[in-house]
């Protein structure tokens, strides 16, 4: 697959002037191509603190769902029939009909006093993976929990940080493997004492049936100003087309602007053995997404978006972000891979992609 043509401009911008710009997180349904855009609203705007907009692939509004709490994430089930909305320690699950009308099936609390959730449906839509966190003794404590989508009851927590209570615990991404048999989590442990700090970062594979950790992979150290450091965080977990390899994007804790030499690469791991197989050309690619067939990736690199192949890391094209895109919230392909969606403060935009299949 190679690039034949890419439209020169972004199209169909959705501007939410009432959204404070703090959350413009969105999810794309792999079955229908519909988009769920979660955005906060000022309290004075209505009785709802947040709104979830259901959009079509042209970013035309289908339905608007008022949320009485501060929504920070949304996720579609694989079939598109369910929509989960995360609100810190609360989650609402809606059933969506063909016209986009919603029926709330369940509203539940997924951990007392927790914040900043993200949600992942299992490939068979039977379970929902929830990441949230809270501060305990001035330390961030993240956790992963599973919920059964038939009974809407807890199915157990993953045993991510056993015997590591003294550490600050961070989880920036976790995903079900394509076959649904395992969960891969990017985890970081930080211990701070005065001005000294240590950080451990790792990829972990869990059995969702038991919550047990079955494999752990530690990221190697990189050079920064002539010294080795492991001050990196796993920001995104992707998979190869076959599902046998894990692709992990890293971000440095240090400033990695011009003149700095700590630009951690994305890394590729064997899912079955935990072996580091290869590294992409060093690039600051902490915001990434993957095409539905897992052949392509799109990544934010400073002021550009790169589109490339997951196998061999061949760059197909790159184009500039809009000038007003100060903080990118997320990127995603449409199911047909004809469009790339980009969200940032107060705006969700689409950009047309035209691809030619090589024989």
HELIX and SHEET records of a PDB file:
SHEET    1   A 3 UNK A   2  UNK A   6  0                                        
SHEET    2   A 3 UNK A 347  UNK A 356 -1                                        
SHEET    3   A 3 UNK A  11  UNK A  15 -1                                        
SHEET    1   B 4 UNK A   2  UNK A   6  0                                        
SHEET    2   B 4 UNK A 347  UNK A 356 -1                                        
SHEET    3   B 4 UNK A 339  UNK A 344 -1                                        
SHEET    4   B 4 UNK A 328  UNK A 333 -1                                        
SHEET    1   C 4 UNK A  24  UNK A  28  0                                        
SHEET    2   C 4 UNK A  35  UNK A  40 -1                                        
SHEET    3   C 4 UNK A  50  UNK A  55 -1                                        
SHEET    4   C 4 UNK A  61  UNK A  67 -1                                        
SHEET    1   D 4 UNK A  73  UNK A  76  0                                        
SHEET    2   D 4 UNK A  82  UNK A  87 -1                                        
SHEET    3   D 4 UNK A  90  UNK A  96 -1                                        
SHEET    4   D 4 UNK A 102  UNK A 109 -1                                        
SHEET    1   E 4 UNK A 115  UNK A 121  0                                        
SHEET    2   E 4 UNK A 127  UNK A 136 -1                                        
SHEET    3   E 4 UNK A 139  UNK A 148 -1                                        
SHEET    4   E 4 UNK A 154  UNK A 157 -1                                        
SHEET    1   F 4 UNK A 168  UNK A 176  0                                        
SHEET    2   F 4 UNK A 182  UNK A 193 -1                                        
SHEET    3   F 4 UNK A 196  UNK A 207 -1                                        
SHEET    4   F 4 UNK A 213  UNK A 218 -1                                        
SHEET    1   G 2 UNK A 222  UNK A 224  0                                        
SHEET    2   G 2 UNK A 227  UNK A 229 -1                                        
SHEET    1   H 4 UNK A 232  UNK A 239  0                                        
SHEET    2   H 4 UNK A 245  UNK A 252 -1                                        
SHEET    3   H 4 UNK A 267  UNK A 270 -1                                        
SHEET    4   H 4 UNK A 276  UNK A 279 -1                                        
SHEET    1   I 4 UNK A 287  UNK A 290  0                                        
SHEET    2   I 4 UNK A 296  UNK A 301 -1                                        
SHEET    3   I 4 UNK A 304  UNK A 309 -1                                        
SHEET    4   I 4 UNK A 315  UNK A 320 -1                                        
END                                                                             
